[in-house]
Amino acid sequence: MKSILAILLLLSIKCISQETIKTSVQYGVKDIELQQVLLFQNITIETFTFEQEKIKNKSYQVFVKEYIKDSLVSKSLLFDGTETDYFKIKDNKLTFKIFAQVFDEEIKLQLTANGFSSAQKKFDLLQNSHNYAVKDFFGSNQFVENPLNEEFALLAIITPTIRPDGSGSYCNVVQANIKPEELGKHFNIPHYFLVTIKFI
């Protein structure tokens, strides 16, 4: 009897740990002229949508994690949805935008949602701002399944990996089957940021 209970407990824990949340992204804005202005200003807008029955009445936090070489050197809150019940998720779907602007040797980030925005956060860059690019982890996929009960990455602000012929590639970095936290070590990237989310 005890062995049966133990097996059932392990199965229930496994089921909980395997729960996922559907995550999709929309790039930029629909207005072509406005999109051209955003590109000129080096502003990236990505709209993220999360769908899962169990996120209703949950809170969420969005972080910015900075890595130098392969070491995490800082972790900052971009948005803290636990501050008030007003920020709690009202339905089985959550949508927000993340604005990112790389300029003048720094990156500026802000989250905006329906009726509120986070404070703007600025972070210093260690290389020329032209070397950094904002990338997500979707590749050619319209959506991905992420672990509901774990913190996971939405965006990376990275410098490119250098190919043997001397050319650089950003896509190879974010589309590789490598944990985001290990990109610096695997691709020898000296400096990068991750924007991550955690549901609570």
NUKOL-523066 format. One record per residue: x, y, z of N, C-alpha, C, O in turn. Coordinates in steps of 0.05 Angstrom, whole numbers, plus 5000, padded with zeros to 4 digits. Example, Ala and Ser with C-alpha at 12.3 -4.5 7.8 and 13.67 -1.06 7.14 Angstrom:
nu:nv:nw:cau:cav:caw:cu:cv:cw:ou:ov:ow
5264:4886:5156:5246:4910:5156:5264:4934:5156:5285:4934:5169
5257:4955:5142:5273:4979:5143:5258:5001:5157:5268:5023:5161
//
This chain:
nu:nv:nw:cau:cav:caw:cu:cv:cw:ou:ov:ow
5017:4976:5000:5000:5000:5000:5017:5025:5000:5012:5044:4986
5038:5024:5017:5056:5048:5018:5070:5052:4992:5074:5075:4983
5078:5031:4978:5091:5033:4953:5073:5045:4932:5081:5061:4915
5047:5038:4932:5028:5049:4914:5024:5079:4918:5023:5095:4900
5022:5086:4944:5019:5115:4950:5044:5131:4942:5041:5153:4932
5067:5118:4945:5092:5132:4937:5092:5136:4907:5101:5157:4898
5084:5116:4892:5083:5118:4863:5064:5140:4854:5070:5156:4836
5040:5140:4867:5020:5161:4860:5030:5188:4866:5025:5207:4851
5044:5191:4888:5055:5217:4896:5076:5226:4876:5076:5249:4868
5093:5208:4867:5114:5214:4848:5101:5222:4821:5110:5241:4808
5080:5208:4813:5066:5214:4788:5053:5242:4790:5054:5257:4770
5041:5248:4813:5028:5275:4815:5049:5297:4815:5044:5318:4803
5072:5292:4828:5093:5312:4827:5103:5316:4799:5109:5339:4790
5106:5294:4784:5116:5295:4756:5096:5311:4739:5104:5326:4722
5070:5306:4743:5050:5320:4727:5051:5350:4732:5049:5366:4714
5054:5357:4758:5056:5386:4765:5080:5398:4752:5078:5420:4740
5103:5384:4753:5128:5396:4743:5127:5398:4713:5142:5414:4701
5110:5382:4699:5109:5382:4670:5088:5401:4659:5085:5403:4635
5074:5415:4676:5054:5434:4667:5067:5456:4651:5088:5467:4659
5055:5463:4629:5067:5484:4612:5047:5506:4607:5023:5504:4612
5058:5528:4596:5041:5551:4589:5048:5559:4560:5071:5561:4553
5027:5562:4544:5031:5570:4516:5039:5599:4514:5026:5617:4525
5061:5604:4501:5072:5631:4499:5075:5638:4470:5088:5624:4454
5064:5661:4461:5066:5670:4434:5076:5699:4433:5074:5713:4454
5085:5708:4410:5096:5734:4408:5088:5747:4382:5085:5734:4362
5084:5774:4383:5079:5790:4359:5100:5812:4358:5106:5825:4379
5112:5816:4335:5134:5834:4332:5125:5862:4323:5108:5864:4305
5136:5883:4335:5132:5910:4325:5103:5919:4326:5087:5910:4343
5096:5937:4308:5069:5949:4306:5059:5946:4278:5075:5942:4259
5033:5948:4274:5021:5945:4248:5025:5968:4230:5027:5965:4205
5027:5992:4241:5031:6017:4225:5059:6017:4213:5079:6017:4228
5061:6016:4187:5087:6014:4174:5105:6038:4179:5129:6035:4185
5093:6062:4177:5109:6086:4182:5119:6087:4210:5142:6095:4215
5102:6080:4229:5111:6080:4257:5133:6060:4262:5151:6064:4277
5130:6037:4249:5151:6016:4252:5177:6026:4241:5198:6020:4252
5177:6041:4219:5201:6052:4208:5214:6072:4228:5239:6073:4230
5198:6088:4241:5208:6106:4261:5221:6091:4284:5243:6098:4294
5208:6070:4293:5219:6053:4315:5246:6041:4307:5264:6041:4323
5248:6032:4282:5273:6020:4273:5295:6042:4273:5318:6037:4280
5288:6066:4264:5307:6088:4263:5317:6095:4291:5340:6101:4295
5299:6093:4311:5306:6099:4338:5318:6074:4353:5324:6076:4376
5320:6052:4338:5330:6027:4350:5313:6018:4374:5324:6010:4394
5287:6020:4370:5268:6011:4390:5254:5985:4381:5244:5983:4359
5255:5966:4399:5242:5940:4393:5217:5937:4411:5218:5943:4435
5195:5929:4399:5170:5924:4414:5162:5895:4408:5159:5887:4385
5159:5879:4430:5149:5852:4426:5126:5848:4445:5127:5854:4469
5103:5838:4434:5079:5834:4450:5077:5804:4456:5075:5787:4438
5078:5797:4482:5077:5770:4490:5049:5763:4501:5037:5778:4515
5040:5739:4493:5014:5729:4503:5018:5702:4515:5031:5684:4504
5007:5698:4539:5010:5673:4554:4982:5662:4559:4964:5676:4567
4978:5636:4553:4952:5623:4556:4954:5597:4571:4970:5579:4564
4939:5596:4593:4938:5572:4610:4916:5576:4630:4914:5597:4643
4899:5556:4634:4876:5559:4653:4885:5566:4681:4871:5581:4695
4908:5556:4689:4916:5559:4717:4929:5585:4724:4937:5590:4747
4933:5603:4704:4945:5629:4711:4924:5649:4721:4932:5670:4732
4898:5643:4719:4878:5661:4729:4882:5664:4759:4885:5645:4774
4882:5689:4768:4886:5697:4796:4915:5694:4806:4920:5699:4829
4933:5687:4788:4961:5687:4795:4973:5714:4791:4962:5732:4778
4997:5718:4803:5013:5742:4798:5038:5733:4782:5042:5710:4777
5052:5753:4773:5077:5747:4757:5098:5769:4762:5091:5792:4769
5122:5761:4759:5145:5780:4761:5162:5777:4736:5166:5755:4725
5172:5800:4726:5190:5800:4703:5217:5811:4712:5218:5832:4725
5238:5797:4705:5265:5804:4714:5283:5811:4691:5278:5803:4668
5304:5825:4697:5326:5830:4678:5352:5819:4692:5360:5828:4713
5364:5799:4678:5388:5786:4689:5412:5793:4672:5411:5790:4647
5433:5803:4684:5457:5811:4669:5479:5790:4673:5485:5782:4696
5491:5783:4651:5513:5763:4652:5538:5775:4640:5538:5788:4619
5560:5772:4654:5587:5779:4643:5602:5753:4641:5606:5739:4660
5611:5748:4616:5622:5721:4609:5601:5700:4615:5580:5701:4604
5607:5682:4634:5586:5662:4640:5576:5664:4668:5565:5645:4679
5578:5688:4680:5570:5692:4707:5547:5712:4710:5547:5733:4697
5527:5705:4725:5505:5723:4732:5515:5744:4751:5524:5738:4773
5514:5770:4743:5525:5791:4760:5503:5808:4773:5508:5822:4792
5479:5808:4761:5457:5823:4774:5430:5812:4764:5428:5800:4742
5410:5815:4781:5383:5807:4775:5364:5829:4785:5363:5833:4810
5350:5843:4767:5333:5865:4775:5304:5860:4767:5299:5846:4748
5286:5871:4783:5258:5869:4777:5250:5891:4756:5254:5914:4761
5240:5882:4734:5229:5901:4715:5200:5907:4722:5191:5930:4719
5186:5886:4730:5158:5890:4739:5151:5870:4761:5159:5846:4759
5138:5879:4782:5131:5862:4804:5100:5862:4807:5088:5880:4818
5088:5841:4797:5059:5838:4798:5048:5830:4825:5024:5828:4828
5066:5826:4844:5057:5818:4871:5052:5843:4889:5043:5840:4912
5057:5867:4878:5055:5891:4895:5026:5897:4903:5021:5907:4925
5007:5890:4885:4979:5896:4891:4961:5876:4876:4969:5865:4855
4937:5870:4886:4919:5852:4873:4910:5863:4846:4900:5847:4829
4913:5889:4841:4905:5900:4815:4920:5887:4792:4910:5885:4770
4945:5878:4798:4961:5866:4777:4956:5837:4773:4967:5824:4755
4939:5825:4790:4933:5796:4787:4920:5790:4760:4905:5807:4749
4926:5767:4749:4916:5759:4723:4886:5753:4725:4878:5736:4742
4870:5766:4709:4841:5764:4712:4828:5741:4696:4805:5734:4700
4843:5729:4678:4832:5709:4660:4853:5687:4655:4874:5687:4668
4848:5670:4637:4867:5649:4630:4887:5658:4609:4902:5642:4597
4887:5684:4603:4905:5696:4583:4917:5721:4594:4903:5738:4607
4943:5725:4590:4957:5749:4598:4972:5760:4573:4985:5745:4559
4970:5786:4569:4985:5799:4547:4999:5824:4557:4987:5840:4572
5024:5827:4549:5038:5852:4555:5059:5857:4534:5067:5839:4519
5068:5882:4532:5090:5890:4513:5115:5895:4529:5115:5905:4551
5138:5889:4516:5164:5897:4527:5177:5915:4506:5181:5907:4483
5183:5939:4515:5198:5958:4498:5227:5957:4505:5235:5956:4528
5244:5956:4485:5273:5956:4489:5286:5976:4470:5281:5975:4446
5303:5993:4480:5318:6012:4463:5347:6011:4470:5355:6015:4493
5364:6005:4451:5393:6004:4454:5405:6029:4442:5402:6033:4418
5417:6046:4458:5428:6071:4448:5448:6082:4468:5446:6077:4492
5467:6099:4458:5486:6113:4475:5498:6096:4497:5499:6104:4520
5506:6073:4490:5520:6054:4508:5503:6045:4532:5514:6038:4553
5477:6044:4528:5460:6033:4548:5435:6021:4535:5428:6027:4512
5421:6005:4551:5395:5994:4542:5374:6003:4561:5377:6002:4585
5351:6010:4550:5328:6019:4565:5305:5999:4561:5299:5992:4538
5293:5990:4583:5272:5970:4581:5247:5979:4596:5249:5993:4617
5224:5972:4586:5199:5979:4600:5177:5958:4592:5176:5950:4569
5161:5951:4611:5138:5933:4606:5113:5950:4607:5109:5967:4625
5095:5946:4588:5069:5959:4588:5047:5938:4584:5050:5919:4569
5025:5942:4599:5003:5923:4597:4977:5940:4596:4978:5964:4592
4955:5927:4599:4929:5941:4597:4925:5959:4622:4917:5949:4643
4930:5984:4619:4924:6003:4640:4948:6010:4658:4944:6026:4677
4971:5999:4654:4994:6005:4671:5020:5999:4656:5021:5985:4637
5041:6011:4667:5068:6007:4656:5088:6005:4679:5083:6015:4701
5110:5991:4675:5131:5990:4695:5148:6015:4692:5145:6030:4673
5165:6020:4712:5184:6041:4709:5205:6034:4688:5209:6010:4683
5216:6053:4675:5237:6048:4656:5263:6040:4670:5271:6054:4690
5276:6019:4661:5301:6010:4673:5323:6014:4653:5320:6007:4629
5346:6025:4662:5369:6029:4645:5393:6012:4654:5397:6009:4678
5407:6001:4635:5430:5984:4641:5453:5992:4623:5450:5997:4599
5477:5994:4634:5501:6002:4619:5510:5978:4602:5509:5955:4610
5520:5985:4578:5532:5965:4560:5562:5966:4562:5574:5987:4567
5575:5943:4558:5604:5941:4559:5617:5943:4532:5641:5947:4530
5601:5942:4511:5611:5945:4484:5596:5967:4470:5577:5978:4481
5604:5973:4445:5589:5993:4429:5560:5983:4426:5555:5960:4421
5542:6002:4429:5513:5994:4428:5505:5981:4402:5486:5966:4401
5520:5987:4380:5513:5974:4354:5519:5944:4354:5509:5930:4337
5534:5935:4374:5540:5906:4375:5517:5890:4388:5518:5865:4387
5498:5903:4401:5477:5889:4415:5452:5887:4399:5445:5905:4384
5438:5865:4402:5413:5861:4388:5393:5848:4407:5401:5832:4425
5368:5855:4404:5346:5843:4420:5334:5819:4405:5324:5822:4383
5335:5796:4417:5326:5772:4405:5308:5756:4424:5312:5757:4448
5289:5742:4413:5273:5724:4429:5280:5695:4423:5299:5690:4408
5266:5676:4435:5273:5648:4433:5252:5632:4418:5249:5608:4422
5237:5645:4399:5216:5632:4385:5226:5620:4358:5214:5601:4348
5247:5631:4347:5256:5622:4321:5234:5626:4300:5224:5648:4298
5228:5605:4285:5206:5607:4266:5179:5597:4277:5160:5595:4262
5179:5591:4303:5154:5581:4315:5134:5603:4321:5143:5625:4329
5109:5598:4318:5088:5618:4325:5084:5619:4355:5077:5640:4366
5089:5596:4368:5087:5596:4397:5105:5574:4408:5114:5556:4393
5111:5576:4434:5127:5555:4447:5113:5548:4473:5097:5564:4484
5119:5524:4483:5109:5516:4509:5131:5519:4530:5153:5508:4527
5126:5535:4551:5146:5540:4572:5136:5528:4598:5112:5524:4601
5154:5521:4616:5145:5510:4642:5130:5530:4659:5140:5552:4664
5106:5523:4667:5089:5541:4683:5101:5547:4710:5099:5570:4720
5113:5527:4722:5122:5531:4750:5152:5538:4753:5163:5535:4774
5164:5547:4731:5192:5554:4732:5195:5582:4718:5179:5589:4701
5216:5596:4726:5223:5621:4713:5234:5614:4685:5250:5595:4683
5226:5629:4664:5236:5623:4638:5242:5649:4623:5230:5670:4629
5259:5647:4602:5268:5671:4588:5249:5678:4565:5238:5661:4552
5246:5704:4561:5230:5715:4539:5248:5728:4518:5244:5724:4494
5267:5743:4527:5285:5758:4509:5314:5756:4518:5320:5750:4541
5331:5759:4498:5360:5762:4504:5370:5787:4490:5363:5792:4467
5386:5803:4503:5400:5826:4491:5429:5818:4489:5443:5817:4510
5438:5812:4465:5464:5798:4462:5482:5811:4442:5473:5827:4425
5507:5803:4444:5526:5808:4422:5528:5782:4406:5521:5761:4417
5537:5783:4381:5537:5758:4365:5558:5738:4372:5579:5745:4383
5553:5713:4364:5574:5693:4364:5589:5696:4338:5578:5701:4317
5615:5692:4339:5632:5695:4315:5638:5668:4302:5647:5650:4315
5631:5666:4277:5636:5642:4261:5666:5639:4254:5680:5659:4256
5674:5615:4246:5703:5611:4238:5712:5630:4216:5735:5637:4215
5693:5639:4198:5701:5657:4176:5702:5686:4185:5707:5704:4168
5696:5691:4210:5698:5718:4221:5671:5733:4221:5669:5754:4233
5651:5722:4208:5625:5735:4208:5610:5729:4235:5617:5710:4248
5591:5746:4241:5576:5743:4266:5548:5734:4261:5537:5738:4240
5537:5721:4281:5509:5711:4279:5495:5714:4306:5506:5705:4327
5471:5726:4306:5455:5727:4330:5436:5704:4331:5430:5693:4352
5426:5695:4307:5406:5674:4306:5417:5648:4317:5403:5633:4331
5442:5642:4311:5454:5617:4321:5454:5616:4351:5452:5594:4362
5455:5639:4364:5456:5640:4393:5428:5633:4404:5426:5614:4420
5408:5648:4397:5382:5644:4410:5366:5620:4399:5348:5611:4412
5374:5610:4376:5360:5587:4365:5374:5561:4371:5364:5539:4363
5396:5562:4385:5410:5538:4393:5395:5525:4416:5381:5538:4432
5398:5499:4419:5385:5484:4440:5402:5486:4465:5411:5465:4476
5407:5510:4474:5423:5516:4497:5407:5531:4518:5392:5549:4510
5409:5525:4543:5395:5540:4564:5404:5569:4562:5428:5575:4559
5385:5588:4563:5392:5616:4561:5414:5625:4581:5431:5642:4575
5413:5613:4605:5433:5620:4625:5461:5611:4618:5480:5620:4630
5463:5593:4598:5490:5583:4591:5499:5593:4564:5519:5582:4553
5486:5613:4553:5494:5623:4526:5522:5635:4527:5537:5630:4508
5528:5650:4548:5555:5662:4550:5577:5642:4550:5597:5645:4536
5573:5621:4565:5594:5600:4566:5596:5584:4540:5618:5579:4531
5573:5577:4529:5574:5560:4505:5584:5575:4480:5599:5564:4464
5576:5601:4477:5583:5616:4454:5605:5637:4459:5612:5653:4441
5616:5636:4483:5637:5655:4490:5628:5684:4486:5642:5701:4474
5604:5690:4496:5593:5717:4495:5601:5733:4520:5595:5724:4542
5615:5755:4517:5626:5769:4540:5605:5783:4557:5609:5787:4581
5583:5791:4545:5563:5807:4559:5535:5804:4546:5532:5808:4522
5515:5798:4563:5488:5796:4552:5468:5798:4575:5475:5795:4599
5443:5803:4568:5421:5805:4586:5399:5785:4579:5396:5778:4556
5385:5776:4599:5360:5760:4595:5337:5774:4608:5339:5784:4630
5314:5775:4594:5289:5783:4607:5273:5758:4612:5267:5743:4593
5266:5753:4637:5253:5728:4645:5227:5734:4659:5222:5756:4668
5210:5714:4661:5184:5716:4675:5180:5693:4693:5189:5670:4688
5166:5698:4715:5159:5677:4734:5130:5682:4744:5123:5704:4752
5114:5660:4742:5087:5662:4752:5086:5652:4780:5099:5632:4788
5070:5666:4797:5069:5660:4826:5041:5655:4834:5036:5649:4858
//
